[in-house]
Amino acid sequence: MFFSIFQAILLAIIVMLFLSVVIHRSKYMADYIVHLIRFEHFVHYREGTLSPVSEARLRIVKRKILVLDMDETLIYAKRYRPSRCGDMSGFPYVPWDFSFTIESHTGTFYVYKRPHLDYFLQKVSEWFYICVYTASTEIYANAILDYLESEQRYFCTRLYRGNCIDVLGVRGKFVGVVSMDLQNVILVDNSAMECGLNPNNSIRIKDFVGDPYDFELQNLLPFLDCLRFTHDVRTILKMNTNFPNVLNVLLQLSNPFRNVQRN
């Protein structure tokens, strides 16, 4: 009797171990299948030598300014506070690239670089003046940006929360802070509101929250490569109507006579 109970317990343990292995493998198999499906939408960017006509065109037009958002555009950062989190179950299942602490903040920040970020920054820094414009605090942002520039300098300018503009109670990023020459400024941001505040200068990118199979930066390169040849980027970017002009909406909402009916 004792032997049969022992056999049943042992069999149950073996079955549980087998199921855990199957579930674990199935998770990564599912991720791999998703990766293969997404690969169909991957843009293969090929570098090449510019023709004499293209080189002449670049000498005519101004060098553009590329304004990049930081959080969930270039990187994903998550703070771990043992007293609140307990474990790291809500974190991406891939290893983080960088971690740091801030004296005035509790916990540790874990940073995940967006896939292909290094190559992306290397290429766009050859084509544009690069500015990082983030709504984060300076001490937090600099810790991350210093890490990204640990081997090579990419960013000509860094703008932080203090450089955001308050419009009717909404703090937003306006590319006019970077340069008033708006025909030569491009904003890449994951926020629809920020893009809506700069509707003629924006490219909205998908949120990055740690996905290791993300190709958004790589896919963006051919389009950015084309924009550097334009005389006015707004002639192209204004055709994107996926987000409203947030500034106009705010002005309409603030109008005290918007509900007054005219006779």
N, C-alpha and C positions, 0 to 999 in steps of 0.2 A: 504493500500500500504506500509506504513512504517513498519507495523507489519510483512508483508511477507518478506521484505528485512532483517529485524532483524532475522527472522527465518532462512533465507538462510545463513546469516553470522554465526549464532550460529551453524547451521548444518555443515558448512564448518570447523569451529574450532574443533568441535567434531570429524569429519572425520580425520583432520590433527593429532589430539592427538592420535586417534586410530592407524593411520598408523605409527606414531613415536614409539608407544609401540610395534607394530608388528615387525617393522624393528629392534628395539633394541633387542627384544627377539630372533628374527631370527639370529642375529649376534652371540649371545651367544649360541644359539642352534647349529649353524654351528660349532662354536669352540668346543662345547661338542662332536659333531659327529666326528670331526677331532681327538679329544682326544681319543675317543673309538677306532678309526682306528689305531692310533699310539700305543695304549696299546697292540695291538697284537704283536708289535715288541719289547715290553719291556722285558728285560732279568731279570728273577727273581733270584736274587743272594741269596743263602742260606749259612749262616755261619755254620761251623761245626768244630769239633775237628780234628786236624791233626792226621794221623796215625803215628805210630813209624817210619815207613819208610820215610814219608814226613818230620818229625822232624829231622831225621838223614841227609836227603838231605840238609836241610837248614843249618845245621851245617857245611856242606862241602863247599857249594857255598858262595860267598861273598854277603853281603847285598847290594842291588842295590840302585842307586841314581835315583829318579824320578824327572825330570825337567819339571815344569809346566809353560806354558805361562799364562798370566793373562787376558788381555782384549779379550773378545769374546771367551775365553776358560773357565775361572772360573767365570767371571763376565761380565756384559755389563754396560758401563758408558756413559752417555750422558750429555753434558753441556747445560745449559739453560741460554741464554743471552737475557733478555727482549728487549734490543735495537735492536736485530737482529731477534729473533724468534717470538716475539709478543705473541704467545700462545705455548702450549705444545702438539700440535696436532701430532707431529712426534714422540712422546714418546710411549713406550709400554703402553697398557691400564691397566696394573696391577700396584699396588702400588710399589714404590721403597723401597729398604731395608735400604738405607743409603744415606745421602747427606752431602756434605762438600764444603768448599770454599778454594781457595788458594789466598793468598794476592797479588801475582804477576799476577793473572789471573782474568778476569772479569767473572761474572756469577757464577752459582752454578752447581756442578757436582752431578748428581743423579745416584746411583749405584744399579743395579739389580743383585742379586746373582743367579747363575745357579741353577735350581732345584736339590735337593739332594746334594748340595755342602758340607754342614756340615758333612753329613754322609760319603761322599766320602773322605774328608780330614781326618776324624777320622780313616777310615780303612787303607788308603794308608800310613798314618804316622805310623801305626803299622807294615807295611811291608817294607817300604823304608825310606831312607833319602830323605827329600823333599826339593827341591830347586825351587824358583820362578825366572824365567828368562824373563824379560819383556823389550820391546823396549821403554817403557814409561820413563818419567823423574822420578828421585828418590823421589822428594817431592810429586808428584801425586800418584805414586805407594805406597809409605809408608802409605799415608792416608787410602788407601783401604785395604792394607795388615794388618795394625794395627787393623782395624775394624774386619777383618776376624779372627784375633787371639785375639780378645778381651776376650774370655773365655778360650781358650786353645791354646798353642803354637804348630804350625805344621811345620813351615819352618825353616830348619837349615841354609839356605843361601838365600839371596836376591840379585839378579843381575839386573842391570838397563840399560838404554840406553848407558851409558858410558862404559859398559862391552861388548857392541856389537862390532863386528870386521868388519872393512872396507875391502872389497875385490873387487878391480877393480871398485870402486865407489858405490858398494852395501853394505849397512850396514846390517849385519845379526847376528843371534845368533848361536854360535858354541858350542856344548856340551863339546868340548875339553877344554873350559874355565872353566867349572865346574870340570871336572876330565879328565885326560889323559887315565884313565883306561876305554876305550870306551866299553869294553865288559860288563860293569856293569852300563851303563847309558842309561836311557830311556827318550825321549822327547815327551811330549804331547802338540800339538800346532794346532791351527786352520788354520795356514798359510801354503799354499802349498810351498811357497818359502823357509820358514824356515825348513820345513820337507825335501825339496830338498837339502838344505845345509847340512843336516845330514841324508842321505838316509838310512843308516843302523841302525839308532838308534831312528827312529821317528814313532809316531802314530799320524795320523792326525784326528782331531775331528771336527765335524760340527760347523760352526759359531753359536754363541749364541747371539741373539739380543733381548732378553727379553721374549722369548716364555715360558709361564708358564707350558706347557705340554712337556718340553724337558726331555728326559731320557738318554742323552748321557753319562753322568758321571756314572750313575747307570749301564748302559750297558757295560761300560768299565771295571768294577771291576773284573769279572771272568777272562778276558784276562790278566790283570795285576797280578792277583793272581797266574796265571800259570807262568808268566815270572819270578817271583821271585825265582823259582826253577831251572832256567836254569843256565848253566855255562857261556854262552855267549849269551846275548840277540840278538846280530846281526845275529846269525844263524836263528832266527825266523823273525826278523823285516826286514831283507834284502829281504825276499820273497815278500814284498809289492812293487809292481812296478807301483803304481798309480801316482807317481810323479817322475820327472827326477832328475838326479844328477845335481843340479844347479851349483855347483862349477865347474864341468867339462865343462858345457855350457859356463860359464863366461870365463874360460881359453881359450876355443876355439875361442870365439869372440874377445879376446884380442890378439890373435896370429896374428902378422903383416903379416905372410906368408900364412895365411889360404886360400887366393884367388890366390896364385901363383901356376900356373900349372907346374908340373914337366915334363921335356922332356923324 
